[in-house]
């Protein structure tokens, strides 16, 4: 497993981290606790040393399972634990709330669920436009200075929002979506992070399974699976994305002896991203990691990949559908 010393974090981190959203079950059609714990164990055995979760993933369930797995595994000091704050929920309804009082409540709950006394990386999950960014940043800065958290991050923030945040607290890492099909951050966030020496931990490397190579035109999604509402998984776009996946898979096999899933992850890592999150809730979903190392993409590869994407996906769409709503007026202070 490739590792990188991220100077701004003063940590050596595996370049693939385990994304534990699906482990929470909610919005993914459920998950099995025993399988989830086994998935975390296998990831650690493969050399992954970062696990990323959040309170809203299963409304605390993902954090609880991660906490149980790490308690069984031991060696807490060798695992980099990443979680988030800034979302509130009630009866399955989620909204943004990054006030100082909310963050102080969330950190206590996360520490309890994760069975730890510190968090390595603490993200604001989504920008809360009803709360001054300075208030949110100051709350995280307090946790940073009392050593409850070791690094401060934001997720899904724009450069302008990051500027406001950085006026009150250090910002060491950001977490935006990024994959072959969702590349908006190339225009602003990635250049901003490079010029300001901010580490990047991107999510969605296989685009909610679309780049796994296992989806077909007959794939169905049950229960509360978020892909039922994802425009990429609806006609006419779904056929376009499946065509791109097939062409990319053929190219990866012919050129590198790999599959599209390894190509997709390698592409992200080769774009000067520090860490890419690999979502999994079953151990076999980590098998593809074994073939990730040992190859890099050339300039010719990047040109061919661009040509495939341009020819196959004629009506692209981003990940905007995942954004939670702002607080309703009655919830604002």
N, C-alpha and C positions, 0 to 999 in steps of 0.2 A: 504494500500500500504506500503510495507516494505521500510524503509529508512535507510540510513547509513551516519554517519558523516565521511566524507573523510578528514582525518587530513591534508594531503598534499594540499588540496584545501580549507580547513577551511570552508566547506559547508556541510549542511545536504541535501542529495540528495536521491530522490526516486530510488530504485534499478532497476526499469523499467523506461526508458526514451522513449519519443516519437521520432522515427526516421522519418524525414520529407522529405526523398528523393522522395518517390512516389508522395507527395503532389505537387512537381514541375511539374509532368506530363511527362517530357522528360525521355525516356527509360522505361516508364511504361504504354504506351498506352494512355496517357492523364489523366487529373484529373479535377474535378469540384470545383471551388473556394468555393462555398457555402458549399458543403459537407466537403471540407478540413477545413474550419474555424470551422464547427460544430465538426469535429474530434478533433481538438485542444481543443475546449471547453470541450468536453466529457472527454478527457484525463486529463485535469486539475481537473475536477469534481471528477474523480476517484482517485485523489491523486498523479498523475504524476506531478512532478515539474521541469522536465528537458525536453527541446525540442532541438533536434539536427538537424541542417540544413547545407547548404553549398551554396555558390554562383552558382556553376555549376549545382545544382539541378533545372532544368528548365531554366538555364541561367538567374538566378535572381528571377525566379517566386516563388520558394519555400520560399525564404527569404521575399519576398513581402507579401505573404499570411500569413506567421508567424507573420510578423510585424502588419498586419491588425488585426489578431486574438488577439494579445496581447494588441493592442490599445483598442479593444472592451472590453477585459477582465479586463484591468487595473491591478493593483498590480504587476507592473513590478519587484519590489524588491523581490517578492516571487517566481519568475520564474527564473530558471537557463537556460540561453540561450547559446547554443553552436553552433558555426559555424566555417568555415574553410577558408584557403587561399592556394595559390600555384598552381592553375590551371587557364589556359587562354583558350579562345575559339574564334572561328570566323566561321560563317556560319555552325554551328553545329559540327565543328571539334574541339576537345579538346586536349590540350597538357600541359605538366608540366612547370610551371614557378614560382619559389619561390625566385626570386631576391628581393632585398630590395625595389626597385622601384615598382615592381608589388605588393608586399604586402602593401605598403603605399597607392597605388591606391585602392586595394581591401578592405581594412578596411574602407575607406571612403564610398565606395559604399555599403558595408554591413550594416554599421550604418544607412545610409539613408534608405535602403530598410526595415530594421528591425525596424525603427522608435525608435531608442534608442541611448544613448550616451556612452554606454559601452557594452562590450561582456564579459560574465562570463568565458567561456572557448573557447580559440582560437586555432584551430588545423592547422598544415600544412597537407594538404590533402594527398599528395603523395610525396615521396622523389624526389627532382629534382637533378639528377646526373650531370647536367651541371652547377649548382651553388654550391659553397662551402657551406657545412652545417653550417659553422661558420657564413657566411653572413646571411643566413636565420634565424638562432638562434638569432643573434644580432638584426635583425629587429623586431622580436617578443619581445625580451627583452626590447627594447625601448618602445614598446606599453605597456608592463607590468609595467615599471617604471613610465610611465606617466598616469597610471590607466585607459587607454583605454580598456585594457583587464585585467581580474582578475586571470587567470590561463593560462599556456602555455601547449599545447599538440601536439602530432604528431600522424598521422594515417598511417598505412601500412609501418612503418619503421622497419628495422631489428635492433637487439641489437648493431651491429657495427655502424650503422648509428645514433642510439640514443646516443652512446658514443661520437661521433663527435659533435652532437648537444649540448650535456650537457657540453661540454667544454666551451661554450659561453653563455649559458642561463640555468636557472632552467627548469626542465621537470617534470611537476606534474601529467600528465595523458597521456595515450596512447589509441588509438582506432584501434584495429585490427579486422578482421572478426573472428567469433567463433560461432560454433553451432555443433550439433550432427554429421553433415556430413563434417564439415570443421574444423579440429582440429590441424592444423600444429603448432599453437602458443604454444601448450603444451610443445613442445620440446625446445623452446628458449625464446620466448617473455614473457610468463607468469612467468617462473622462474626468468628472468631478472627483471621484474617489482617487484616481491616479494622481491628480494634481494636488490633492490635499492629504496624501498618504493615509488613506482610510482603507482598511481591509474590506474585501467583498466575500460574502457567503450567499450564494444565489440558491433559490429554491425552484423546484419544478424541472429538474434536468431532463426527465423523460416525459414531461408535459402530461401529468396525470395518467400515465400509462400509454399514451398515444404513441410514444417513441419506443415502446418496449418491443414492438414487432409482433405482439400477440393479439392485437385488436383486429377484428374482421368486420365486414359489413353486417354480420349477424350478431355481433356482441350486444348484450343487453345489460342494463344497470338497474339494480333493484333498490327498493326502500328509499332512503334519503340520499342516495349516491349523488354527489354534486354534478357528475357528468351528465345527468339527465337534463340539467339546465345549462350546460356548457355549450356555447354555439359551435365549438369545434366538432362536437359529437352529434350535430344535427345536420340534415340536408339543407343546402347542397354542399356545405363545406366539408362534411365528414368524408365524403368520397374523395375530395381533393386531398385532404390530409392523408388518407389511406394510400392514395396513389403515390404521394411523396415518400411515405414510409417504405413502400415496396421498392421504389427506385433507389432510395438511400440504402436499404438493406442489401439489394443486389450489388450496389457499388462497394459497400463495406466488405462484402464477401469476396468480391473479385479483386479488390485492391489491397485489402489488409487481412483477409481471412477472419474477419470479425463480423458481428451482426450490427444492426442499426442501433441497438441500445448502447453498445460500446462506442460506436461512432458518435452518437449524440453526447455522451458524457465526455469523450475525448475532445470533442469540438468545444465544449464549454470550458474545460480545463486549459485548453490551448489559447483561449481568448483572454488570458491574463487575469482570470478569476482565481482567487485564493482557494475557496472551498465551494464545492457543489454538493447540495443535499440530494440524497438518493432515498426516496420514500419507499418503505416496505413494511408489511405487516405479517408476512410469512417468510420463513427461512429461505425457501427456494427462490424468492425474489431477489436474493443477494448472490445467486450463483454466477450471474453475469459479471460480477466484479472480478472474478478470477482471470478474465481475459482482457481486463482494462489496461493493464500495464504493458509496457514493452513495445508500444508503437506511438507515433506522433503523426499529425497531419501536415502535409506539405502545402506550399502555395497552390500547386496544381489541384490538390484535394479540395482546398477551399473554393477554388474557382468552379470545380465540378459540382460541389455541394450547392453553391449559389445558383448554378444553372438549373439543377434539379428543382430547387425550391421555387424559382421563378416560373418554371414551366408547369409545375403541378398545382401549386396553390395560387389560384387567380383571385381569390376573395379572402385574404387573410383577416384574422381577427385576434385581438389581444386578450389578456386575462382579466379584463375589467369587471367581468361578471362576478368575480370573487369578492369584490370590495364590500365590507359591511356598511350599513347605513350610519350616517351621523346621528347624534342623539336627537330625539324628538324635543321640541321646545320645552315641554313640561319637565324634561330631565336636565335641561341646562340649568346652571346655577343662576 
